[in-house]
Amino acid sequence: VDPPFKPTIENQRTAGNRAFLTKCTLSKYRSGEFNRVPYITGFTEKETIAYAG
């Protein structure tokens, strides 16, 4: 199943200092290049309605 939304890797030469995501998220995770926090969680009230219908 292909997810409807995916991260977009920005070209740092084009975006300059405004680039948010410049490397593959899986590569960053494997190399340990991420902020270690206890957990990040969240939800929305009607999050699954888009998939129900």
Stockholm file with secondary structure:
# STOCKHOLM 1.0

chainA/1-53         VDPPFKPTIENQRTAGNRAFLTKCTLSKYRSGEFNRVPYITGFTEKETIAYAG
#=GR chainA/1-53 SS CCCSCCCCCCCHHHHGGGCSCCSCHHHHHHHTCSCCCSCCCCCCTTTTHHHHC
#=GC SS_cons        CCCSCCCCCCCHHHHGGGCSCCSCHHHHHHHTCSCCCSCCCCCCTTTTHHHHC
//
